[in-house]
Every structure is written in structure tokens, then in C-alpha cells.
Amino acid sequence: MKPFCWLLITLAAVAFVVGAALAFGGGHTWMLAPQGYWRGAMGFLAFAIALRLMDERR
């Protein structure tokens, strides 16, 4: 479960960087607006936190 959480955190970081690059780069959007990437990043982080909280081994 821990590697999956790290994968989600990594995906969140990538989505945040892509959103920031699109927002501040002034270029055209790629598939989503920058806000979509930022919302996706927050969703990945929230899901990773929820998985860690549901983990039985503490």
C-alpha cells in the first residue's frame, strides 16, 4: 500500500508542475486548463492521505 501512496504523491507533484507550467508559461493548454491539473493534484493527495489513514498497520 505504501508504494501506491508514493505513486499517488508523485502523480500529484507531476500534475502540479504541469499545471504551473501551463499557467505561467503563457502557452496553450494541453488537454485540461491549469486549474484542472491543480485540482487533480489535490485529488491525488487526498486519496493518498485517505489510503494511509485506512491502513491497519500503524
N, CA, C and O atoms as a printed pandas DataFrame, in Angstrom:
     atom_number atom_name residue_name chain_id  residue_number  x_coord  y_coord  z_coord
0              1         N          MET        A               1    0.823   -1.192    0.000
1              2        CA          MET        A               1    0.000    0.000    0.000
2              3         C          MET        A               1    0.866    1.255    0.000
3              4         O          MET        A               1    0.519    2.264   -0.614
4              5         N          LYS        A               2    1.995    1.178    0.695
5              6        CA          LYS        A               2    2.863    2.344    0.786
6              7         C          LYS        A               2    3.413    2.767   -0.587
7              8         O          LYS        A               2    3.439    3.963   -0.878
8              9         N          PRO        A               3    3.857    1.821   -1.443
9             10        CA          PRO        A               3    4.334    2.241   -2.770
10            11         C          PRO        A               3    3.231    2.897   -3.610
11            12         O          PRO        A               3    3.496    3.811   -4.392
12            13         N          PHE        A               4    1.994    2.420   -3.439
13            14        CA          PHE        A               4    0.884    3.034   -4.179
14            15         C          PHE        A               4    0.657    4.472   -3.718
15            16         O          PHE        A               4    0.372    5.352   -4.531
16            17         N          CYS        A               5    0.784    4.705   -2.422
17            18        CA          CYS        A               5    0.646    6.079   -1.905
18            19         C          CYS        A               5    1.751    6.975   -2.445
19            20         O          CYS        A               5    1.502    8.127   -2.800
20            21         N          TRP        A               6    2.975    6.447   -2.509
21            22        CA          TRP        A               6    4.070    7.236   -3.072
22            23         C          TRP        A               6    3.840    7.522   -4.554
23            24         O          TRP        A               6    4.194    8.594   -5.045
24            25         N          LEU        A               7    3.253    6.575   -5.257
25            26        CA          LEU        A               7    2.918    6.803   -6.667
26            27         C          LEU        A               7    1.896    7.928   -6.807
27            28         O          LEU        A               7    2.023    8.781   -7.686
28            29         N          LEU        A               8    0.887    7.928   -5.942
29            30        CA          LEU        A               8   -0.115    8.992   -5.978
30            31         C          LEU        A               8    0.498   10.355   -5.660
31            32         O          LEU        A               8    0.144   11.358   -6.279
32            33         N          ILE        A               9    1.412   10.387   -4.700
33            34        CA          ILE        A               9    2.078   11.645   -4.352
34            35         C          ILE        A               9    2.947   12.122   -5.508
35            36         O          ILE        A               9    3.012   13.320   -5.783
36            37         N          THR        A              10    3.613   11.197   -6.184
37            38        CA          THR        A              10    4.422   11.563   -7.347
38            39         C          THR        A              10    3.548   12.089   -8.486
39            40         O          THR        A              10    3.894   13.077   -9.134
40            41         N          LEU        A              11    2.422   11.429   -8.725
41            42        CA          LEU        A              11    1.497   11.913   -9.759
42            43         C          LEU        A              11    0.953   13.292   -9.413
43            44         O          LEU        A              11    0.764   14.127  -10.297
44            45         N          ALA        A              12    0.701   13.533   -8.127
45            46        CA          ALA        A              12    0.233   14.848   -7.702
46            47         C          ALA        A              12    1.290   15.906   -7.980
47            48         O          ALA        A              12    0.963   16.999   -8.442
48            49         N          ALA        A              13    2.551   15.595   -7.705
49            50        CA          ALA        A              13    3.630   16.547   -7.963
50            51         C          ALA        A              13    3.761   16.832   -9.451
51            52         O          ALA        A              13    3.949   17.982   -9.848
52            53         N          VAL        A              14    3.664   15.804  -10.272
53            54        CA          VAL        A              14    3.757   15.993  -11.729
54            55         C          VAL        A              14    2.586   16.830  -12.236
55            56         O          VAL        A              14    2.775   17.728  -13.056
56            57         N          ALA        A              15    1.376   16.541  -11.755
57            58        CA          ALA        A              15    0.210   17.307  -12.186
58            59         C          ALA        A              15    0.324   18.764  -11.763
59            60         O          ALA        A              15   -0.058   19.661  -12.514
60            61         N          PHE        A              16    0.848   19.007  -10.566
61            62        CA          PHE        A              16    1.014   20.385  -10.102
62            63         C          PHE        A              16    2.042   21.126  -10.953
63            64         O          PHE        A              16    1.830   22.286  -11.306
64            65         N          VAL        A              17    3.148   20.470  -11.283
65            66        CA          VAL        A              17    4.182   21.114  -12.107
66            67         C          VAL        A              17    3.661   21.394  -13.509
67            68         O          VAL        A              17    3.922   22.462  -14.063
68            69         N          VAL        A              18    2.931   20.454  -14.087
69            70        CA          VAL        A              18    2.366   20.677  -15.425
70            71         C          VAL        A              18    1.365   21.829  -15.393
71            72         O          VAL        A              18    1.361   22.672  -16.291
72            73         N          GLY        A              19    0.521   21.869  -14.368
73            74        CA          GLY        A              19   -0.436   22.967  -14.241
74            75         C          GLY        A              19    0.252   24.308  -14.070
75            76         O          GLY        A              19   -0.171   25.302  -14.659
76            77         N          ALA        A              20    1.306   24.345  -13.274
77            78        CA          ALA        A              20    2.045   25.590  -13.077
78            79         C          ALA        A              20    2.740   26.029  -14.366
79            80         O          ALA        A              20    2.758   27.214  -14.697
80            81         N          ALA        A              21    3.307   25.072  -15.083
81            82        CA          ALA        A              21    3.972   25.408  -16.348
82            83         C          ALA        A              21    2.977   25.956  -17.359
83            84         O          ALA        A              21    3.286   26.900  -18.086
84            85         N          LEU        A              22    1.792   25.374  -17.412
85            86        CA          LEU        A              22    0.779   25.871  -18.340
86            87         C          LEU        A              22    0.243   27.233  -17.912
87            88         O          LEU        A              22   -0.035   28.083  -18.758
88            89         N          ALA        A              23    0.097   27.446  -16.608
89            90        CA          ALA        A              23   -0.457   28.707  -16.124
90            91         C          ALA        A              23    0.520   29.854  -16.314
91            92         O          ALA        A              23    0.130   30.945  -16.732
92            93         N          PHE        A              24    1.784   29.614  -16.010
93            94        CA          PHE        A              24    2.755   30.698  -16.046
94            95         C          PHE        A              24    3.592   30.710  -17.309
95            96         O          PHE        A              24    4.350   31.652  -17.541
96            97         N          GLY        A              25    3.466   29.679  -18.128
97            98        CA          GLY        A              25    4.212   29.621  -19.374
98            99         C          GLY        A              25    3.581   30.441  -20.485
99           100         O          GLY        A              25    4.253   30.808  -21.449
100          101         N          GLY        A              26    2.302   30.727  -20.356
101          102        CA          GLY        A              26    1.629   31.534  -21.353
102          103         C          GLY        A              26    1.310   30.797  -22.639
103          104         O          GLY        A              26    0.818   31.400  -23.593
104          105         N          GLY        A              27    1.580   29.508  -22.677
105          106        CA          GLY        A              27    1.312   28.721  -23.880
106          107         C          GLY        A              27   -0.130   28.256  -23.936
107          108         O          GLY        A              27   -0.968   28.674  -23.138
108          109         N          HIS        A              28   -0.400   27.395  -24.883
109          110        CA          HIS        A              28   -1.746   26.851  -24.996
110          111         C          HIS        A              28   -1.929   25.700  -24.011
111          112         O          HIS        A              28   -0.956   25.118  -23.530
112          113         N          THR        A              29   -3.158   25.389  -23.724
113          114        CA          THR        A              29   -3.427   24.318  -22.764
114          115         C          THR        A              29   -3.283   22.969  -23.447
115          116         O          THR        A              29   -3.438   22.852  -24.662
116          117         N          TRP        A              30   -2.986   21.962  -22.657
117          118        CA          TRP        A              30   -2.849   20.615  -23.159
118          119         C          TRP        A              30   -3.834   19.733  -22.420
119          120         O          TRP        A              30   -3.612   19.397  -21.257
120          121         N          MET        A              31   -4.896   19.359  -23.062
121          122        CA          MET        A              31   -5.972   18.509  -22.568
122          123         C          MET        A              31   -6.838   19.189  -21.509
123          124         O          MET        A              31   -8.062   19.105  -21.601
124          125         N          LEU        A              32   -6.273   19.848  -20.525
125          126        CA          LEU        A              32   -7.024   20.499  -19.452
126          127         C          LEU        A              32   -6.503   21.910  -19.246
127          128         O          LEU        A              32   -5.389   22.244  -19.647
128          129         N          ALA        A              33   -7.324   22.725  -18.618
129          130        CA          ALA        A              33   -6.852   24.028  -18.173
130          131         C          ALA        A              33   -5.940   23.811  -16.964
131          132         O          ALA        A              33   -6.016   22.762  -16.325
132          133         N          PRO        A              34   -5.079   24.780  -16.637
133          134        CA          PRO        A              34   -4.186   24.606  -15.485
134          135         C          PRO        A              34   -4.926   24.287  -14.187
135          136         O          PRO        A              34   -4.415   23.540  -13.353
136          137         N          GLN        A              35   -6.114   24.844  -14.009
137          138        CA          GLN        A              35   -6.876   24.567  -12.788
138          139         C          GLN        A              35   -7.246   23.095  -12.699
139          140         O          GLN        A              35   -7.332   22.546  -11.600
140          141         N          GLY        A              36   -7.462   22.460  -13.816
141          142        CA          GLY        A              36   -7.782   21.034  -13.829
142          143         C          GLY        A              36   -6.627   20.184  -13.317
143          144         O          GLY        A              36   -6.834   19.209  -12.595
144          145         N          TYR        A              37   -5.403   20.564  -13.700
145          146        CA          TYR        A              37   -4.238   19.837  -13.210
146          147         C          TYR        A              37   -4.062   20.046  -11.710
147          148         O          TYR        A              37   -3.720   19.110  -10.987
148          149         N          TRP        A              38   -4.293   21.269  -11.240
149          150        CA          TRP        A              38   -4.147   21.547   -9.808
150          151         C          TRP        A              38   -5.211   20.807   -9.006
151          152         O          TRP        A              38   -4.928   20.279   -7.931
152          153         N          ARG        A              39   -6.429   20.771   -9.525
153          154        CA          ARG        A              39   -7.489   20.020   -8.833
154          155         C          ARG        A              39   -7.171   18.527   -8.817
155          156         O          ARG        A              39   -7.414   17.845   -7.821
156          157         N          GLY        A              40   -6.633   18.032   -9.912
157          158        CA          GLY        A              40   -6.222   16.630   -9.949
158          159         C          GLY        A              40   -5.120   16.336   -8.941
159          160         O          GLY        A              40   -5.126   15.289   -8.293
160          161         N          ALA        A              41   -4.176   17.261   -8.810
161          162        CA          ALA        A              41   -3.098   17.086   -7.836
162          163         C          ALA        A              41   -3.659   17.014   -6.425
163          164         O          ALA        A              41   -3.231   16.173   -5.634
164          165         N          MET        A              42   -4.602   17.873   -6.099
165          166        CA          MET        A              42   -5.207   17.849   -4.764
166          167         C          MET        A              42   -6.008   16.565   -4.555
167          168         O          MET        A              42   -6.037   16.030   -3.446
168          169         N          GLY        A              43   -6.654   16.069   -5.599
169          170        CA          GLY        A              43   -7.384   14.809   -5.504
170          171         C          GLY        A              43   -6.452   13.637   -5.255
171          172         O          GLY        A              43   -6.751   12.778   -4.426
172          173         N          PHE        A              44   -5.314   13.587   -5.967
173          174        CA          PHE        A              44   -4.342   12.526   -5.744
174          175         C          PHE        A              44   -3.823   12.561   -4.309
175          176         O          PHE        A              44   -3.694   11.520   -3.666
176          177         N          LEU        A              45   -3.524   13.768   -3.809
177          178        CA          LEU        A              45   -3.023   13.882   -2.440
178          179         C          LEU        A              45   -4.074   13.467   -1.414
179          180         O          LEU        A              45   -3.754   12.784   -0.441
180          181         N          ALA        A              46   -5.313   13.871   -1.624
181          182        CA          ALA        A              46   -6.376   13.496   -0.692
182          183         C          ALA        A              46   -6.587   11.977   -0.693
183          184         O          ALA        A              46   -6.817   11.382    0.360
184          185         N          PHE        A              47   -6.511   11.364   -1.854
185          186        CA          PHE        A              47   -6.673    9.915   -1.948
186          187         C          PHE        A              47   -5.517    9.196   -1.256
187          188         O          PHE        A              47   -5.733    8.193   -0.576
188          189         N          ALA        A              48   -4.290    9.699   -1.424
189          190        CA          ALA        A              48   -3.135    9.088   -0.755
190          191         C          ALA        A              48   -3.265    9.208    0.762
191          192         O          ALA        A              48   -2.951    8.262    1.485
192          193         N          ILE        A              49   -3.720   10.355    1.247
193          194        CA          ILE        A              49   -3.906   10.540    2.691
194          195         C          ILE        A              49   -4.984    9.588    3.209
195          196         O          ILE        A              49   -4.823    8.984    4.270
196          197         N          ALA        A              50   -6.068    9.455    2.473
197          198        CA          ALA        A              50   -7.145    8.554    2.901
198          199         C          ALA        A              50   -6.661    7.108    2.943
199          200         O          ALA        A              50   -7.014    6.366    3.860
200          201         N          LEU        A              51   -5.863    6.703    1.970
201          202        CA          LEU        A              51   -5.339    5.340    1.977
202          203         C          LEU        A              51   -4.421    5.107    3.169
203          204         O          LEU        A              51   -4.462    4.044    3.788
204          205         N          ARG        A              52   -3.598    6.090    3.489
205          206        CA          ARG        A              52   -2.695    5.940    4.634
206          207         C          ARG        A              52   -3.473    5.885    5.948
207          208         O          ARG        A              52   -3.085    5.161    6.865
208          209         N          LEU        A              53   -4.550    6.630    6.045
209          210        CA          LEU        A              53   -5.348    6.620    7.261
210          211         C          LEU        A              53   -6.122    5.311    7.429
211          212         O          LEU        A              53   -6.386    4.885    8.554
212          213         N          MET        A              54   -6.482    4.679    6.323
213          214        CA          MET        A              54   -7.222    3.413    6.387
214          215         C          MET        A              54   -6.296    2.219    6.590
215          216         O          MET        A              54   -6.770    1.112    6.845
216          217         N          ASP        A              55   -4.996    2.421    6.482
217          218        CA          ASP        A              55   -4.050    1.330    6.649
218          219         C          ASP        A              55   -4.133    0.798    8.077
219          220         O          ASP        A              55   -4.113    1.575    9.031
220          221         N          GLU        A              56   -4.226   -0.515    8.227
221          222        CA          GLU        A              56   -4.405   -1.127    9.540
222          223         C          GLU        A              56   -3.123   -1.150   10.350
223          224         O          GLU        A              56   -3.171   -1.096   11.579
224          225         N          ARG        A              57   -1.973   -1.229    9.685
225          226        CA          ARG        A              57   -0.699   -1.269   10.400
226          227         C          ARG        A              57   -0.251    0.152   10.713
227          228         O          ARG        A              57    0.035    0.940    9.811
228          229         N          ARG        A              58   -0.195    0.463   11.979
229          230        CA          ARG        A              58    0.275    1.800   12.376
230          231         C          ARG        A              58    1.439    1.662   13.294
231          232         O          ARG        A              58    1.989    2.665   13.748
